[in-house]
């Protein structure tokens, strides 16, 4: 157990900044989605990468109980607007 107010260890700093960089990347992908839409080739490549090469066709169920989306694009916009970047289908 660490004492309150003491600095993080080297490993803890790496973990802390790793998570910040990941969230920053996710918010950047959301900005691309917002600016260019789901039909943009770059956005589609990101969606394909997230889904092992195929963008799922709707309807989409997510980890959020009782939540359904008509398609992956709508699901992705939902994650972006709520800043819930790491919710999965």
Backbone bond lengths (Angstrom), bond angles and torsions (degrees), N, CA, C in turn:
res aa  C-N    CA-C-N  psi(-1)  N-CA   C-N-CA  omega(-1)  CA-C   N-CA-C  phi
1 X - - - 1.458 - - 1.525 109.53 -
2 X 1.322 115.61 132.24 1.456 121.00 178.72 1.530 110.24 -86.24
3 X 1.324 115.98 149.52 1.459 120.45 175.05 1.518 109.53 -77.29
4 X 1.320 116.38 140.41 1.458 120.58 177.91 1.524 109.99 -57.16
5 X 1.326 115.87 137.06 1.461 120.45 177.44 1.506 115.05 87.30
6 X 1.337 118.24 -5.29 1.460 119.73 178.55 1.528 109.17 -86.22
7 X 1.322 117.83 150.35 1.468 120.10 -179.37 1.523 112.03 -67.95
8 X 1.321 115.11 157.75 1.459 120.79 176.88 1.515 110.39 -68.62
9 X 1.308 116.61 153.27 1.466 121.18 173.61 1.531 108.30 -71.78
10 X 1.315 117.61 169.60 1.464 121.25 178.31 1.526 111.01 -57.44
11 X 1.314 116.96 -44.06 1.464 120.99 179.44 1.528 110.61 -64.83
12 X 1.314 117.36 -42.22 1.461 120.78 178.65 1.529 111.62 -63.39
13 X 1.335 117.61 -38.13 1.469 120.83 176.28 1.519 110.85 -63.84
14 X 1.318 117.11 -43.41 1.465 119.72 179.28 1.521 110.36 -60.12
15 X 1.328 117.42 -43.99 1.461 121.60 179.50 1.527 110.87 -65.09
16 X 1.318 116.54 -42.69 1.459 121.78 -179.63 1.529 110.71 -59.99
17 X 1.320 117.42 -49.46 1.459 120.35 -177.67 1.521 111.81 -75.06
18 X 1.320 118.65 -27.96 1.464 120.78 176.14 1.524 109.63 -61.53
19 X 1.318 117.47 -43.96 1.463 120.13 -179.89 1.521 111.07 -67.72
20 X 1.328 118.75 -34.75 1.466 120.47 178.16 1.525 110.78 -66.76
21 X 1.324 117.06 -41.42 1.468 120.27 179.45 1.526 110.03 -64.65
22 X 1.313 117.99 -38.37 1.459 121.51 -179.47 1.527 110.15 -64.80
23 X 1.320 117.72 -45.65 1.465 120.68 178.57 1.525 110.26 -64.03
24 X 1.322 117.28 -36.54 1.463 120.30 178.16 1.527 110.47 -64.25
25 X 1.314 116.80 -41.46 1.466 120.09 177.65 1.524 111.19 -63.72
26 X 1.314 116.60 -41.40 1.460 120.25 179.07 1.516 110.78 -64.15
27 X 1.320 117.83 -41.51 1.464 119.66 179.43 1.524 110.55 -67.86
28 X 1.327 118.55 -31.67 1.461 121.76 176.03 1.520 110.40 -66.38
29 X 1.324 117.47 -42.43 1.465 121.04 176.84 1.529 109.81 -62.45
30 X 1.319 118.00 -37.12 1.465 121.25 177.71 1.524 110.71 -66.49
31 X 1.311 117.05 -38.12 1.454 120.03 177.99 1.532 110.29 -63.56
32 X 1.324 116.97 -42.90 1.472 120.66 176.05 1.522 110.78 -59.27
33 X 1.313 116.45 -43.33 1.470 121.52 179.43 1.529 110.17 -62.25
34 X 1.323 116.46 -43.25 1.454 120.83 -179.44 1.530 111.24 -66.26
35 X 1.327 116.97 -41.85 1.462 120.90 -177.58 1.527 113.12 -72.20
36 X 1.339 116.62 -40.72 1.463 120.06 -169.38 1.524 114.72 -112.54
37 X 1.323 118.13 -15.21 1.456 120.83 179.59 1.519 112.84 82.37
38 X 1.300 115.07 169.77 1.467 121.89 -174.71 1.524 113.61 -72.57
39 X 1.317 117.82 -17.05 1.464 119.72 -178.77 1.519 112.40 -85.54
40 X 1.320 117.80 -6.06 1.454 121.59 178.39 1.528 109.29 -65.55
41 X 1.336 118.83 134.44 1.474 120.82 -178.16 1.529 113.72 -57.05
42 X 1.331 118.25 -38.21 1.464 119.85 179.65 1.528 110.79 -66.95
43 X 1.317 116.63 -43.34 1.468 121.00 178.69 1.529 109.49 -63.70
44 X 1.320 116.90 -41.21 1.467 119.86 178.56 1.525 111.07 -64.13
45 X 1.322 117.89 -38.18 1.480 119.71 176.77 1.519 110.65 -63.07
46 X 1.333 117.12 -40.72 1.470 119.90 177.15 1.531 110.88 -62.36
47 X 1.344 116.06 -42.61 1.465 119.89 178.86 1.525 111.15 -65.00
48 X 1.309 117.13 -40.58 1.468 120.59 177.21 1.522 111.00 -64.29
49 X 1.326 116.58 -42.17 1.462 120.40 179.04 1.532 110.18 -60.29
50 X 1.314 116.15 -42.36 1.469 120.39 -178.87 1.525 111.63 -65.99
51 X 1.326 117.13 -23.25 1.460 121.27 -173.86 1.524 113.02 -119.28
52 X 1.324 116.56 34.67 1.463 122.54 176.81 1.524 113.05 53.33
53 X 1.344 116.29 41.89 1.452 120.45 170.30 1.513 116.86 96.49
54 X 1.322 118.70 -6.61 1.465 120.74 -179.06 1.529 108.61 -136.65
55 X 1.332 116.64 129.62 1.459 120.25 175.52 1.530 107.44 -79.20
56 X 1.332 117.63 121.35 1.471 119.70 -178.32 1.526 111.34 -61.66
57 X 1.314 115.42 141.83 1.457 119.89 173.51 1.520 107.16 -91.36
58 X 1.308 116.87 149.71 1.450 123.03 -173.46 1.507 113.65 -65.75
59 X 1.299 118.03 173.47 1.464 126.09 -11.35 1.529 111.64 -73.56
60 X 1.309 114.83 157.63 1.464 121.93 -175.55 1.523 109.63 -112.04
61 X 1.315 116.39 129.43 1.465 122.62 171.57 1.527 106.94 -100.22
62 X 1.310 117.26 148.21 1.462 120.04 179.71 1.516 110.35 -126.53
63 X 1.332 114.68 179.61 1.463 120.81 176.45 1.523 111.60 -66.50
64 X 1.327 117.52 -16.14 1.461 120.81 177.47 1.520 108.59 -75.52
65 X 1.302 118.93 117.96 1.459 121.33 -176.78 1.525 111.94 -57.34
66 X 1.336 116.46 133.51 1.447 122.23 175.97 1.516 115.23 71.16
67 X 1.322 117.80 15.59 1.454 121.31 -177.48 1.519 109.70 -109.13
68 X 1.342 115.96 124.31 1.454 122.36 178.08 1.520 108.61 -126.58
69 X 1.311 115.85 146.84 1.454 122.10 179.69 1.524 108.28 -127.59
70 X 1.346 117.95 146.20 1.465 119.50 -177.45 1.523 113.83 -66.97
71 X 1.346 116.87 -25.79 1.464 120.36 179.37 1.525 109.69 -160.25
72 X 1.330 115.69 172.77 1.457 120.42 -176.86 1.525 111.43 -66.34
73 X 1.322 117.08 -34.19 1.461 121.14 178.87 1.525 110.84 -59.95
74 X 1.312 117.07 -47.31 1.462 121.60 179.38 1.520 110.62 -62.71
75 X 1.324 116.20 -41.63 1.461 120.96 177.09 1.534 110.74 -60.41
76 X 1.318 116.61 -45.47 1.465 120.83 -179.27 1.526 111.68 -64.45
77 X 1.330 117.02 -42.20 1.462 119.69 176.41 1.526 110.88 -61.68
78 X 1.326 117.02 -38.73 1.464 121.01 178.00 1.531 109.99 -60.15
79 X 1.330 115.99 -48.39 1.470 118.91 179.01 1.523 110.64 -58.04
80 X 1.317 116.16 -43.62 1.465 120.48 -176.99 1.524 111.62 -65.16
81 X 1.332 116.91 -47.16 1.462 118.94 -177.10 1.522 112.21 -66.47
82 X 1.316 116.99 -29.92 1.471 121.33 179.53 1.532 112.28 -91.76
83 X 1.328 116.84 -4.20 1.477 122.68 -176.46 1.527 111.10 56.08
84 X 1.326 114.87 37.44 1.470 122.88 176.78 1.521 106.48 -106.90
85 X 1.324 116.23 63.54 1.456 123.21 -167.43 1.518 114.70 -60.27
86 X 1.306 118.30 -28.88 1.449 120.00 -168.09 1.525 113.92 -107.36
87 X 1.335 117.08 17.14 1.468 120.63 174.40 1.530 107.23 -72.89
88 X 1.305 116.82 136.44 1.468 121.49 -177.91 1.515 111.49 -106.01
89 X 1.352 113.87 161.23 1.457 119.78 174.46 1.509 108.33 -84.72
